[in-house]
């Protein structure tokens, strides 16, 4: 409802004015997400060649051979460039972005920063010196516990419009989700550009859900991460001149897994479980088939034992989805582009089926 005041000026009803203010604020926030994505992408484009040269000088390269599909040594510290671009972009936009920065965003991101530092640290140590599977798994569980202690838990599962409260099962189920997806992105990082490109597609989809559901802090983090990954992909796409390394693939998987919980669970209504499962269908399918395949195999050497089974479970092989497509005679580029297309289609289905305000 409107009325005319002095000199023909339009005076809005208070509710209408509040609504317009709300839309203006939303537009400002969209600008922030775009700035975060573009600035982190630009930073990644500048930082990645520098990190690549530094990695070569330090001898931190991934040598060919074994299950590797590349034919020459490639720097493996790409995660440093992605993480640095993400952090710097968030700081720069918060200081000089054209909007009123809400300082409450930083405390909301503290659990992600603390746990993410653990994941990045153990991944970087593995890239530099090599770390066994048990220490990496232990750190991942601890990082998941940090996030869950902040209240980020999968507390209910919604299927077919019916929700089930998980109770105490929320803790082990959330741990399995976070640790599983973290390692899933590490497993698919076996061919140029695959993990990075899927991270861009899945991260953008999750970011859209977070924005619509009003989770600004997590959406900002994903906007910066997706932008940094997109800038890095320029150098990581086949033929790659630099790899993510464990520091990059583990952290990307971890942040996508944890921020997805916010969009999935927080709010008046929970998203159906099928939404995140569709978005991350490819890495989830790969890790599930890998665990089942390796778990059913008998130890190659010695008698069957628990230690032998654990070693076989983490032993690298060439039976992942991308390896099987390469075995059909597909090129690395064609394989990656096909898997991009599958992820994009599943992400679109996730968005179309998600019931969001």
C-alpha positions as semicolon CSV with decimal commas, in nm:
position;residue;x (nm);y (nm);z (nm)
1;X;0,000;0,000;0,000
2;X;0,132;0,345;-0,092
3;X;0,026;0,704;-0,044
4;X;0,151;1,040;-0,171
5;X;0,315;1,284;0,065
6;X;0,436;1,636;0,011
7;X;0,550;1,733;-0,340
8;X;0,420;1,406;-0,481
9;X;0,677;1,191;-0,304
10;X;0,567;0,829;-0,266
11;X;0,552;0,706;0,093
12;X;0,555;0,329;0,126
13;X;0,365;0,126;0,377
14;X;0,610;0,008;0,650
15;X;0,572;-0,357;0,546
16;X;0,646;-0,273;0,182
17;X;0,948;-0,068;0,283
18;X;1,077;-0,357;0,492
19;X;1,028;-0,593;0,200
20;X;1,224;-0,366;-0,038
21;X;1,499;-0,335;0,221
22;X;1,510;-0,713;0,240
23;X;1,549;-0,742;-0,138
24;X;1,819;-0,474;-0,141
25;X;2,009;-0,664;0,128
26;X;1,978;-0,984;-0,071
27;X;2,119;-0,813;-0,379
28;X;2,410;-0,685;-0,174
29;X;2,480;-1,036;-0,054
30;X;2,471;-1,173;-0,409
31;X;2,736;-0,914;-0,496
32;X;2,946;-1,039;-0,206
33;X;2,929;-1,400;-0,324
34;X;3,029;-1,293;-0,676
35;X;3,316;-1,083;-0,542
36;X;3,438;-1,371;-0,330
37;X;3,430;-1,612;-0,621
38;X;3,594;-1,378;-0,871
39;X;3,862;-1,251;-0,634
40;X;3,959;-1,600;-0,516
41;X;3,969;-1,720;-0,878
42;X;4,198;-1,430;-0,972
43;X;4,422;-1,499;-0,673
44;X;4,443;-1,867;-0,764
45;X;4,544;-1,776;-1,119
46;X;4,832;-1,569;-0,978
47;X;4,936;-1,796;-0,691
48;X;4,925;-2,136;-0,863
49;X;5,225;-2,079;-1,095
50;X;5,424;-1,945;-0,799
51;X;5,341;-2,250;-0,588
52;X;5,421;-2,475;-0,884
53;X;5,770;-2,329;-0,924
54;X;5,832;-2,348;-0,551
55;X;5,720;-2,711;-0,541
56;X;5,961;-2,799;-0,823
57;X;6,252;-2,626;-0,651
58;X;6,180;-2,816;-0,329
59;X;6,153;-3,144;-0,517
60;X;5,793;-3,192;-0,407
61;X;5,664;-3,352;-0,726
62;X;5,450;-3,653;-0,805
63;X;5,662;-3,897;-1,004
64;X;5,501;-4,117;-1,274
65;X;5,471;-4,492;-1,242
66;X;5,252;-4,750;-1,074
67;X;4,883;-4,655;-1,087
68;X;4,966;-4,296;-1,195
69;X;4,831;-4,192;-1,533
70;X;5,074;-3,903;-1,595
71;X;5,400;-3,961;-1,783
72;X;5,618;-3,696;-1,617
73;X;5,676;-3,549;-1,273
74;X;5,414;-3,293;-1,168
75;X;5,421;-3,053;-0,867
76;X;5,182;-3,170;-0,595
77;X;5,130;-2,869;-0,366
78;X;4,830;-2,719;-0,546
79;X;4,629;-2,729;-0,224
80;X;4,850;-2,448;-0,090
81;X;4,742;-2,219;-0,374
82;X;4,372;-2,304;-0,335
83;X;4,370;-2,255;0,043
84;X;4,570;-1,932;0,029
85;X;4,345;-1,786;-0,242
86;X;4,034;-1,879;-0,041
87;X;4,156;-1,722;0,283
88;X;4,298;-1,405;0,127
89;X;3,982;-1,347;-0,080
90;X;3,760;-1,370;0,228
91;X;3,981;-1,126;0,419
92;X;4,000;-0,876;0,133
93;X;3,627;-0,879;0,061
94;X;3,542;-0,847;0,431
95;X;3,770;-0,542;0,460
96;X;3,698;-0,361;0,134
97;X;3,384;-0,514;-0,009
98;X;3,093;-0,277;-0,093
99;X;2,867;-0,393;0,189
100;X;2,817;-0,373;0,564
101;X;3,019;-0,667;0,693
102;X;2,855;-0,867;0,969
103;X;3,129;-0,959;1,220
104;X;2,916;-1,250;1,343
105;X;3,022;-1,440;1,031
106;X;3,374;-1,499;1,164
107;X;3,263;-1,682;1,483
108;X;3,028;-1,892;1,270
109;X;3,324;-1,996;1,054
110;X;3,554;-2,073;1,348
111;X;3,471;-2,450;1,366
112;X;3,539;-2,484;0,991
113;X;3,868;-2,295;1,026
114;X;3,991;-2,501;1,324
115;X;3,898;-2,838;1,180
116;X;4,003;-2,739;0,829
117;X;4,349;-2,644;0,960
118;X;4,387;-2,997;1,098
119;X;4,289;-3,154;0,766
120;X;4,510;-2,921;0,564
121;X;4,803;-2,977;0,801
122;X;4,795;-3,358;0,785
123;X;4,744;-3,344;0,408
124;X;5,039;-3,109;0,362
125;X;5,256;-3,328;0,582
126;X;5,161;-3,625;0,365
127;X;5,251;-3,429;0,051
128;X;5,590;-3,331;0,193
129;X;5,702;-3,632;0,395
130;X;5,441;-3,904;0,363
131;X;5,197;-4,010;0,636
132;X;5,043;-4,350;0,701
133;X;4,667;-4,410;0,669
134;X;4,605;-4,448;1,043
135;X;4,739;-4,102;1,145
136;X;4,543;-3,940;0,860
137;X;4,224;-4,119;0,962
138;X;4,276;-4,020;1,326
139;X;4,315;-3,652;1,239
140;X;4,005;-3,667;1,017
141;X;3,797;-3,811;1,302
142;X;3,927;-3,543;1,540
143;X;3,846;-3,269;1,286
144;X;3,496;-3,412;1,244
145;X;3,454;-3,410;1,622
146;X;3,548;-3,040;1,633
147;X;3,273;-2,958;1,383
148;X;3,017;-3,180;1,556
149;X;3,098;-3,028;1,896
150;X;2,994;-2,691;1,751
151;X;2,646;-2,834;1,689
152;X;2,675;-2,931;1,322
153;X;2,520;-3,278;1,319
154;X;2,304;-3,489;1,091
155;X;2,025;-3,513;1,345
156;X;1,748;-3,643;1,122
157;X;1,703;-3,821;0,791
158;X;1,414;-3,726;0,563
159;X;1,298;-3,973;0,298
160;X;0,970;-3,957;0,110
161;X;0,852;-3,668;0,323
162;X;0,900;-3,866;0,646
163;X;1,172;-3,770;0,895
164;X;1,348;-3,994;1,145
165;X;1,531;-3,846;1,442
166;X;1,870;-4,014;1,483
167;X;1,935;-3,946;1,851
168;X;2,277;-4,072;1,959
169;X;2,330;-4,221;1,613
170;X;2,377;-3,866;1,484
171;X;2,740;-3,870;1,600
172;X;2,862;-4,187;1,423
173;X;2,654;-4,113;1,111
174;X;2,788;-3,758;1,086
175;X;3,143;-3,885;1,140
176;X;3,098;-4,142;0,864
177;X;2,959;-3,876;0,629
178;X;3,242;-3,629;0,691
179;X;3,531;-3,878;0,692
180;X;3,387;-4,074;0,400
181;X;3,335;-3,773;0,173
182;X;3,672;-3,629;0,271
183;X;3,846;-3,943;0,150
184;X;3,613;-3,979;-0,149
185;X;3,750;-3,659;-0,300
186;X;4,100;-3,781;-0,231
187;X;4,027;-4,107;-0,418
188;X;3,885;-3,940;-0,729
189;X;4,187;-3,711;-0,750
190;X;4,360;-3,966;-0,967
191;X;4,321;-3,802;-1,306
192;X;4,387;-3,445;-1,421
193;X;4,117;-3,202;-1,316
194;X;3,857;-3,454;-1,198
195;X;3,842;-3,377;-0,825
196;X;3,882;-3,003;-0,882
197;X;3,609;-2,979;-1,146
198;X;3,364;-3,187;-0,945
199;X;3,440;-2,968;-0,643
200;X;3,346;-2,661;-0,849
201;X;3,017;-2,814;-0,966
202;X;2,918;-2,967;-0,632
203;X;3,036;-2,665;-0,435
204;X;2,837;-2,423;-0,652
205;X;2,525;-2,637;-0,606
206;X;2,568;-2,655;-0,230
207;X;2,640;-2,282;-0,222
208;X;2,314;-2,206;-0,403
209;X;2,122;-2,411;-0,147
210;X;2,300;-2,237;0,142
211;X;2,221;-1,893;-0,002
212;X;1,852;-1,973;-0,048
213;X;1,827;-2,118;0,303
214;X;1,997;-1,814;0,454
215;X;2,327;-1,962;0,575
216;X;2,549;-1,669;0,479
217;X;2,869;-1,773;0,658
218;X;2,888;-2,117;0,500
219;X;2,780;-1,977;0,161
220;X;3,062;-1,720;0,173
221;X;3,315;-1,991;0,252
222;X;3,195;-2,202;-0,041
223;X;3,190;-1,904;-0,278
224;X;3,556;-1,835;-0,204
225;X;3,649;-2,205;-0,221
226;X;3,468;-2,264;-0,551
227;X;3,629;-1,956;-0,705
228;X;3,976;-2,067;-0,594
229;X;3,915;-2,418;-0,729
230;X;3,795;-2,275;-1,062
231;X;4,109;-2,061;-1,095
232;X;4,327;-2,357;-1,004
233;X;4,147;-2,579;-1,258
234;X;4,305;-2,375;-1,539
235;X;4,638;-2,538;-1,447
236;X;4,497;-2,869;-1,320
237;X;4,293;-2,968;-1,627
238;X;4,449;-3,224;-1,859
239;X;4,736;-3,209;-1,920
240;X;4,785;-3,087;-1,563
241;X;5,088;-2,875;-1,473
242;X;5,014;-2,909;-1,099
243;X;4,816;-3,143;-0,873
244;X;4,598;-3,067;-0,571
245;X;4,788;-3,307;-0,349
246;X;4,637;-3,446;-0,030
247;X;4,640;-3,099;0,127
248;X;4,397;-2,983;-0,141
249;X;4,179;-3,286;-0,210
250;X;4,127;-3,376;0,157
251;X;4,043;-3,020;0,259
252;X;3,804;-2,965;-0,033
253;X;3,622;-3,288;0,049
254;X;3,608;-3,198;0,418
255;X;3,471;-2,847;0,365
256;X;3,212;-2,966;0,114
257;X;3,099;-3,241;0,352
258;X;3,066;-3,010;0,653
259;X;2,904;-2,712;0,482
260;X;2,657;-2,948;0,312
261;X;2,529;-3,047;0,657
262;X;2,436;-2,686;0,727
263;X;2,223;-2,661;0,412
264;X;2,088;-3,010;0,466
265;X;1,989;-2,994;0,834
266;X;1,962;-2,635;0,955
267;X;1,638;-2,445;0,919
268;X;1,272;-2,501;0,989
269;X;1,262;-2,794;0,748
270;X;1,531;-3,045;0,657
271;X;1,618;-3,122;0,297
272;X;1,548;-3,474;0,180
273;X;1,849;-3,703;0,212
274;X;1,846;-3,754;-0,164
275;X;1,961;-3,395;-0,228
276;X;2,318;-3,423;-0,090
277;X;2,343;-3,782;-0,211
278;X;2,271;-3,666;-0,567
279;X;2,518;-3,378;-0,548
280;X;2,802;-3,604;-0,431
281;X;2,685;-3,921;-0,606
282;X;3,004;-3,974;-0,808
283;X;3,261;-3,956;-0,525
284;X;3,026;-4,148;-0,293
285;X;2,978;-4,425;-0,552
286;X;3,353;-4,446;-0,605
287;X;3,444;-4,480;-0,238
288;X;3,164;-4,727;-0,165
289;X;3,260;-4,957;-0,453
290;X;3,626;-4,925;-0,356
291;X;3,565;-5,026;0,006
292;X;3,340;-5,316;-0,095
293;X;3,581;-5,437;-0,365
294;X;3,887;-5,426;-0,143
295;X;3,701;-5,565;0,157
296;X;3,592;-5,875;-0,035
297;X;3,940;-5,949;-0,168
298;X;4,162;-6,199;0,010
299;X;4,503;-6,068;0,120
300;X;4,756;-6,110;-0,158
301;X;5,029;-6,226;0,077
302;X;5,022;-6,425;0,398
303;X;4,731;-6,548;0,604
304;X;4,411;-6,349;0,639
305;X;4,430;-6,114;0,938
306;X;4,289;-5,783;1,054
307;X;4,613;-5,595;0,983
308;X;4,634;-5,749;0,635
309;X;4,273;-5,653;0,567
310;X;4,337;-5,293;0,674
311;X;4,646;-5,269;0,454
312;X;4,454;-5,405;0,159
313;X;4,166;-5,162;0,224
314;X;4,396;-4,861;0,184
315;X;4,619;-5,004;-0,087
316;X;4,596;-4,793;-0,409
317;X;4,478;-4,963;-0,727
318;X;4,362;-4,883;-1,080
319;X;4,000;-4,992;-1,038
320;X;3,837;-4,654;-0,972
321;X;3,564;-4,523;-1,201
322;X;3,802;-4,299;-1,394
323;X;4,056;-4,581;-1,435
324;X;3,788;-4,807;-1,579
325;X;3,686;-4,543;-1,833
326;X;4,049;-4,490;-1,931
327;X;4,080;-4,866;-1,979
328;X;3,803;-4,844;-2,240
329;X;4,037;-4,634;-2,451
330;X;3,895;-4,294;-2,357
331;X;4,133;-4,001;-2,334
332;X;4,186;-3,824;-2,003
333;X;3,999;-3,517;-2,126
334;X;3,703;-3,716;-2,253
335;X;3,684;-3,914;-1,929
336;X;3,689;-3,601;-1,716
337;X;3,435;-3,416;-1,931
338;X;3,192;-3,711;-1,922
339;X;3,218;-3,729;-1,542
340;X;3,170;-3,351;-1,525
341;X;2,852;-3,394;-1,726
342;X;2,723;-3,667;-1,496
343;X;2,791;-3,450;-1,190
344;X;2,626;-3,146;-1,349
345;X;2,315;-3,348;-1,437
346;X;2,287;-3,496;-1,087
347;X;2,340;-3,152;-0,931
348;X;2,061;-3,010;-1,147
349;X;1,834;-3,295;-1,035
350;X;1,925;-3,222;-0,674
351;X;1,831;-2,856;-0,711
352;X;1,509;-2,934;-0,896
353;X;1,395;-3,182;-0,631
354;X;1,502;-2,977;-0,328
355;X;1,207;-2,814;-0,153
356;X;1,349;-2,476;-0,055
357;X;1,182;-2,150;0,048
